[in-house]
Amino acid sequence: MKILGIGNAIVDVICKVDDSFIANNGLTKSTMKLVDEAEFKKLLSNLKIEETVSGGSVANSIVGLSQLGNKVGFIGKVNDDDLGQKYDDGLKKENVKYFYSKKKEELPTGTCLILITPDSERTMCTFLGTAGKINENDVDTNAVKNSEMIFLEGYLWDEGNPRKAFDKAIKNSNKTAMSLSDLFCVERHKPHFLNLVKNNLNITFANEQEILSLINAKTFDDVIVFGKQLGKLLVITRGEKGSIAIHKNDVVECDSKKDLKILDLTGAGDLFAAGFLHGYVNKLSIKESLEKGTEMSSKIIQKIGARLN
């Protein structure tokens, strides 16, 4: 298998809102907030659902990789409930091998309310449910060992059981890539993430805000210096400024595509990672991998949701 993703198995519930909804509910636009089940239901009670789809950051990337013709798998914890079944079916439909046997859990399958404002930004409220309770027993060692690479998400990392699941996966993997996921994740787990980036990961994906925060950088030049010293592959998306990959002394840049009709930024980073990893595991150059990532993210932001078809 080319790549095994390990992440939060979350069912995405996509709704369109105006800016006042974000403000009135005390949310910070373009970020992800963890909520409990009661708050999730309260937010959803006044909204019209546009689409429901098996999501989660790494799962979106893995589906993108599958659509590009790669043999891929996924591990993520769901409950044996309606949403859990929906999740399972959604991955099967995309030819993703799901290495998880669902059973009755105390908590329901996780859900993420994705609120899309008129400027196409997405603000997420996530009720992790059982997804956040992943533990080392949920990680299939053989699946990890039989994959060329595993792909992890910062969203999943947490003290206790999720951390043990992470550690087990990394220990048994051939190569490890990870996305830092979200600025709040980075700020909450900064020392741990920095240690992972320096010592455990072969490839780190971040956006500009996340990497600046991680290394407490004042300018992007500091990031370049850090990336060169790191000696591993650091891939950074910079919105309209395009993307950049730093590996030892090589700094490779790629422009963003212009004049796109942007509808929804959900999944832009996830599909960028899918395109880049597709290039990487299929032995394309770093430049070609960046271009593939850019092509994938450009396609996804011109439609609603994080799935290309």
C-alpha positions in Angstrom: 0.0 0.0 0.0 1.3 3.5 -0.8 -0.1 5.5 2.1 -2.1 4.8 5.2 -3.8 7.7 6.8 -4.5 7.9 10.6 -6.9 10.6 11.7 -10.1 11.7 13.1 -13.0 9.9 11.5 -15.5 12.8 11.3 -18.7 13.2 9.4 -18.7 16.7 7.8 -22.0 18.6 8.0 -21.8 21.5 5.6 -24.0 24.7 6.0 -23.9 28.2 4.5 -24.2 31.1 7.0 -23.7 34.8 7.0 -21.0 36.6 9.0 -23.5 37.6 11.8 -24.0 33.9 12.6 -20.2 33.6 13.3 -20.2 36.7 15.4 -23.4 36.0 17.3 -22.1 32.5 18.3 -18.7 33.8 19.5 -16.8 31.9 16.8 -13.5 32.9 15.2 -13.7 32.9 11.5 -11.5 30.4 9.6 -10.6 28.4 12.7 -11.7 25.1 14.2 -13.3 25.0 17.6 -14.0 21.9 19.7 -17.6 21.8 21.0 -19.6 19.3 23.1 -22.6 17.5 21.8 -25.1 20.0 23.2 -23.4 23.0 21.6 -23.1 21.2 18.3 -26.9 20.4 18.3 -27.7 24.0 19.3 -25.6 25.5 16.5 -27.1 23.1 14.0 -30.7 23.6 15.1 -31.2 26.8 13.1 -29.3 25.8 10.0 -30.0 24.2 6.6 -27.7 21.3 5.8 -26.1 21.5 2.3 -24.2 18.3 2.3 -23.1 15.4 4.7 -19.9 13.6 3.8 -17.3 11.3 5.4 -14.6 13.8 6.4 -11.7 14.5 8.7 -8.6 16.2 7.4 -6.4 13.1 6.7 -9.4 11.2 5.4 -10.0 13.9 2.8 -6.3 13.6 1.7 -6.5 9.9 1.5 -9.6 10.0 -0.7 -7.8 12.5 -2.9 -4.9 10.1 -3.2 -7.3 7.3 -4.0 -8.9 9.4 -6.8 -5.4 9.9 -8.2 -5.1 6.1 -8.5 -3.0 5.3 -5.4 -3.6 2.3 -3.2 -4.4 3.8 0.2 -6.0 2.9 3.5 -7.3 4.8 6.6 -7.6 4.2 10.3 -10.1 6.3 12.4 -12.4 5.5 15.2 -16.2 5.6 14.7 -19.2 4.2 16.7 -21.4 1.5 15.4 -24.2 4.0 14.7 -25.9 5.6 11.7 -23.1 8.1 11.1 -20.5 5.4 11.7 -22.1 3.3 8.9 -22.3 6.4 6.7 -18.6 7.0 7.3 -17.7 3.4 6.5 -19.8 3.4 3.3 -18.3 6.7 2.2 -14.7 5.4 2.3 -15.6 2.1 0.6 -17.2 4.1 -2.2 -13.9 5.9 -2.7 -11.8 2.7 -2.8 -10.1 3.4 0.5 -9.4 0.3 2.6 -10.8 1.0 6.1 -8.6 -0.7 8.7 -11.1 -0.3 11.6 -13.8 -2.6 12.9 -16.6 -0.5 14.4 -18.2 -1.5 17.6 -20.6 0.0 20.1 -18.8 2.9 21.9 -19.9 5.2 24.7 -19.7 8.2 22.5 -21.3 8.7 19.0 -19.4 9.0 15.8 -17.7 12.4 15.5 -19.2 15.3 13.5 -17.9 18.6 12.2 -20.1 21.5 11.4 -18.5 23.4 8.5 -19.9 26.9 8.3 -19.2 28.6 5.0 -19.5 32.4 4.9 -20.1 34.5 1.8 -16.3 35.1 1.5 -15.9 31.3 1.0 -14.0 31.0 4.3 -14.9 28.0 6.4 -15.3 28.0 10.2 -15.5 24.6 11.9 -17.1 23.4 15.1 -16.1 19.9 15.8 -17.7 17.4 18.2 -15.0 14.7 18.2 -17.2 12.1 19.8 -15.5 8.7 19.7 -13.0 9.8 17.1 -10.9 11.6 19.7 -10.8 8.4 21.8 -8.5 6.6 19.4 -5.9 4.4 21.2 -3.0 2.2 20.4 -5.3 -0.9 20.0 -7.0 0.8 17.2 -3.8 1.0 15.2 -3.3 -2.0 13.0 0.5 -2.7 13.1 0.5 -4.8 10.0 -1.3 -2.1 8.0 1.3 0.5 9.2 4.3 -1.8 8.3 2.8 -2.7 4.9 2.5 1.0 3.9 5.3 3.0 2.2 4.2 5.9 4.4 1.7 6.9 7.1 0.0 10.3 7.1 -1.1 11.8 10.4 -3.0 14.9 11.4 -2.2 17.4 14.2 -5.9 17.4 15.0 -5.7 13.9 16.3 -2.7 14.4 18.6 -3.6 14.7 22.3 -2.2 13.6 25.6 -3.1 10.1 26.7 -4.5 7.5 24.4 -4.3 9.4 21.1 -0.7 10.1 21.8 0.0 6.4 22.4 -1.7 5.6 19.1 0.5 8.2 17.3 3.7 6.8 19.0 2.8 3.3 18.0 2.1 4.3 14.4 5.3 6.3 14.1 7.4 3.5 15.7 6.2 0.9 13.2 6.1 3.1 10.1 8.5 3.2 7.1 8.1 6.9 6.6 5.9 9.4 8.4 4.2 12.6 7.1 2.0 14.9 9.2 -0.1 18.0 8.8 0.0 20.5 11.6 -3.7 21.0 10.9 -4.6 24.2 12.6 -3.1 27.2 14.4 -5.0 26.4 17.6 -3.6 22.9 17.5 0.0 24.2 17.1 -0.4 26.7 19.9 -1.9 24.1 22.2 0.8 21.4 21.6 3.8 23.6 20.5 6.6 21.7 22.3 5.3 18.3 21.3 4.7 19.3 17.7 8.2 20.9 17.4 9.7 17.7 18.8 7.7 15.6 16.2 8.8 17.9 13.3 12.5 17.8 14.4 12.8 14.1 15.3 10.0 11.9 14.0 8.6 13.2 10.7 10.0 12.8 7.2 7.5 15.3 5.8 5.7 18.2 7.6 2.8 20.1 6.0 1.9 23.5 7.4 0.3 26.7 6.3 2.2 30.0 6.9 0.5 30.9 10.1 1.1 27.5 11.6 4.8 27.3 10.9 5.4 30.9 12.0 3.7 30.1 15.3 5.5 26.7 15.7 9.0 28.2 15.7 8.0 31.6 17.1 9.3 33.2 13.9 9.1 37.0 13.2 9.4 36.7 9.5 9.1 34.1 6.8 12.9 34.3 6.3 13.2 32.7 9.7 11.1 29.8 8.4 13.5 29.3 5.5 16.5 29.2 7.9 14.6 26.7 10.1 13.6 24.6 7.1 17.2 24.4 5.8 18.6 23.4 9.2 15.8 20.8 9.7 17.1 18.4 7.1 13.7 16.9 6.5 11.0 17.9 4.0 9.0 20.9 5.0 6.0 21.9 2.8 4.2 25.2 3.4 1.1 26.6 1.8 0.9 30.4 1.6 -2.5 31.1 0.2 -2.2 33.6 -2.7 1.6 33.5 -2.4 1.6 29.9 -3.5 3.5 27.1 -1.8 7.1 26.3 -0.9 9.1 23.2 -0.1 12.3 23.2 1.8 14.6 20.2 2.0 18.2 20.8 3.3 19.5 23.6 1.1 16.9 23.3 -1.6 14.0 25.8 -1.6 11.4 25.1 -4.3 8.5 27.5 -4.9 5.3 27.2 -6.8 2.8 29.9 -7.7 -0.8 29.7 -6.8 -3.3 29.5 -9.7 -5.0 32.8 -10.5 -8.5 33.9 -11.4 -10.3 31.0 -9.7 -13.9 31.1 -8.8 -13.6 30.3 -5.2 -16.7 28.8 -3.6 -15.4 27.1 -0.4 -11.9 26.7 1.1 -12.8 23.5 2.9 -10.3 20.8 2.1 -7.8 23.1 0.3 -4.9 22.0 2.5 -6.1 18.4 2.6 -6.2 18.1 -1.2 -2.9 20.0 -1.5 -1.3 17.4 0.7 -2.9 14.6 -1.4 -1.5 16.1 -4.6 2.0 16.6 -3.1 2.1 13.1 -1.5 0.9 11.6 -4.8 3.9 13.2 -6.5 6.3 12.1 -3.7 5.3 8.4 -3.6 5.3 8.2 -7.4 8.9 9.7 -7.5 8.0 13.0 -9.1 10.3 16.0 -8.4 9.5 18.3 -5.5 8.5 21.0 -8.0 6.2 18.6 -9.8 4.8 17.5 -6.4 4.1 21.1 -5.5 2.4 21.7 -8.8 0.2 18.6 -8.3 -0.8 19.8 -4.8 -1.6 23.2 -6.3 -3.7 21.7 -9.0 -5.7 19.6 -6.5 -6.3 22.4 -4.1 -7.3 24.8 -6.9 -10.0 22.3 -8.0 -11.4 21.7 -4.6 -11.9 25.4 -3.7 -14.1 25.9 -6.7 -16.7 23.5 -5.3 -18.6 23.0 -2.0 -17.1 20.4 0.3 -13.8 18.5 0.5 -14.4 15.9 -2.2 -13.6 16.3 -5.9 -16.3 14.0 -7.2 
